[in-house]
Amino acid sequence: MIAPFLVLASLIAQQPGASTDVKTAEVLAEIRVHGNVLTPDAEIRRLAGIDVGAAVTPETPAQVAARLKDAHRF
């Protein structure tokens, strides 16, 4: 079985009311699922454990990949 390719697109978003001198946080703006026909996209997103609007850190891609691998569905 081919594993789906999950694309996490982050967006730099200024927090409401924050000063422009304050470092902005990266926020997940979009999730795309490619290369999967057996598992619905909504199920893959659930297994990935991340939603649009979530904070994104340098560790996020590895954490999402580990959750998908631990699901033993791909």
LINWOSUL-V161496 format. One record per residue. RES is the residue in three letters. SS is DSSP state (H for helix, E for strand, - for the rest). PHI is phi in degrees with one decimal (999 if undefined). D_CENTER is the distance of its C-alpha to the mean C-alpha in Angstrom with 2 decimals. Layout:
# LINWOSUL-V161496
RES&SS&PHI&D_CENTER / RES&SS&PHI&D_CENTER
This chain:
# LINWOSUL-V161496
MET&-&999&21.82 / ILE&-&-86.0&19.29 / ALA&-&-74.5&15.73 / PRO&-&-69.0&13.16 / PHE&E&-103.2&11.34 / LEU&E&-101.2&7.62 / VAL&E&-105.6&6.97 / LEU&E&-107.5&4.31 / ALA&E&-102.7&7.18 / SER&E&-98.8&8.17 / LEU&E&-133.6&11.49 / ILE&E&-80.5&14.25 / ALA&E&-126.9&15.65 / GLN&-&-77.4&18.95 / GLN&-&-67.7&19.28 / PRO&-&-57.3&22.10 / GLY&-&79.6&25.44 / ALA&-&-81.2&24.38 / SER&-&-70.2&26.84 / THR&-&-70.4&26.14 / ASP&-&-81.0&27.17 / VAL&-&-85.0&24.27 / LYS&-&-60.4&21.24 / THR&-&-82.3&18.31 / ALA&E&-99.5&14.89 / GLU&E&-87.5&11.68 / VAL&E&-128.4&9.52 / LEU&E&-67.0&6.34 / ALA&E&-103.1&8.63 / GLU&E&-158.5&7.55 / ILE&E&-127.2&5.89 / ARG&E&-122.6&8.74 / VAL&E&-115.0&10.24 / HIS&E&-126.3&13.32 / GLY&-&79.7&16.22 / ASN&-&-130.4&16.33 / VAL&-&-124.5&19.32 / LEU&-&-89.9&19.96 / THR&-&-111.0&16.99 / PRO&-&-58.9&15.99 / ASP&H&-55.0&12.59 / ALA&H&-61.1&12.50 / GLU&H&-69.0&13.31 / ILE&H&-64.3&10.62 / ARG&H&-61.7&7.98 / ARG&H&-62.8&10.39 / LEU&H&-64.6&10.76 / ALA&H&-68.1&7.20 / GLY&-&70.7&7.86 / ILE&-&-145.5&5.10 / ASP&-&-129.4&6.23 / VAL&-&-56.1&7.11 / GLY&-&99.6&9.23 / ALA&-&-72.5&7.76 / ALA&E&-67.2&9.26 / VAL&-&-114.0&7.87 / THR&-&-118.7&10.41 / PRO&-&-59.7&11.65 / GLU&-&-83.6&11.02 / THR&H&-55.1&7.26 / PRO&H&-57.2&7.02 / ALA&H&-67.1&10.18 / GLN&H&-65.4&9.39 / VAL&H&-65.0&6.76 / ALA&H&-60.1&9.48 / ALA&H&-64.6&12.14 / ARG&H&-63.9&11.19 / LEU&H&-66.4&11.25 / LYS&H&-65.0&14.42 / ASP&H&-67.4&15.94 / ALA&-&-71.6&15.75 / HIS&-&54.3&18.46 / ARG&-&-110.5&17.76 / PHE&-&-128.3&17.11
